[in-house]
Amino acid sequence: MRHEWFIEEREYARQEQRRGRRFAFTSLVPARTALVVIDMVPFFVTQSPYCQGIVPNINRLAEVLRGAGGTVAWVLPATTERTAIDEEFYGPEVAEVFRTSGGTGPLPERLWSGFAPHENDLFAEKSAASAFFPGRCDLPELLAHKGIDTVLITGTVTNVCCESSARDAKTLGYRVIMAADANAARRDQDHNATLHTVYRTFGDVRPTDEIIELILSS
């Protein structure tokens, strides 16, 4: 299942009037680009047809970017400490489910079975919604070692961890591109609200095919 995604023409027109073109980033350097795949673990993918539907596009992006000399980074939820605030907010049972949603064991083995990570891929755990929040995930440090300046945001949930990561990546100075058809939420309206927000303020939003064209033409 795939989201029926869209961005309103008036938003495209607004950006075109502002900067003279529809998209901020018309090229990228593959060696300085990372595909960031967020929270694609059994806990989320098993229960969501939308999550299952984006697996092929994530795999396509990973294969093409690797082949062009770029980086693939898998980000998984860390098992966190119990907190009174989380239990107050979610309730004790749900808080415990979320706290352990990333599973246990070696990080590559925690991914959804539809992925085949490579030896040179990066892995990181995050203890917050965002993969770029300082002190809650080592992804920014891992990317800095590789000279990454552009991140392609994919994964789940679009309007929670993916949007949070896109916002913080922009704040940290990355060029952000969100893959419109390689992120998944619970409903189309949730997904599209995030695409609108990201495109308006935090980065470009493009479908997988266009991102692949950018990679291959660079």
Phi, psi and omega in degrees: 000136179239147175292145170273085188269153174196157169236134184295145180302329180294332177285320174300316181296322180299315180290323179297321178291323184290313188239000177085007179202159184289319184245142180292319189250104184264358175204163175212160176256111185307320182294342179251019184241139176235133169275118180256116183251117191252122166062030178273071181243162184307323182306318181272318188287321184302320187268003186230111174301328178295319177296317179297327182290337181268353181303314180300321180291321176298317179297321178297313180298318180298315182296314182293316182293318175302315182297335180267003178095013180269187188242141173246127182237121179261125181245126183239153177292134174277153171281120187254170177285150174293138177229148179295326181293316178298318181292326176292322184284310186268337195094148187303317185292313181292321178301320179292322178298313179294322182299330184247017187294338182281349180081186180229165180102183180303140185303314180302329182281349179274346181292159172304143187295346180280002179250150177230081182298150179263163184301324184271001177293155176265149175229140179213149172253143177238142179250020176217174178299318184272139174280355183242007180286125185305131176083356182247357178197141181269011180302313181304321178294318178298319180289325180298323179298335180261002179069031182286132174237353182230132178237136176257113186269125177221166174121212185212153354271139185312309190269008177238271186289325180289314178296317179301319180293318179297317180298312183289327176298317176299317180299325180279356174100011177279150166281121188250129171232121178263130179279111187299327183248023174227024169234153183222138175235189179278330184219155178302318184294326176292315180300311184289330176298320177292317179302319178299312183296314181296312182297324183289328193225330193244342181174183176277156174232120182220152174285164183305314183302319181290323178294320178297319177300319178300316181297313186286336182269356184274000000 
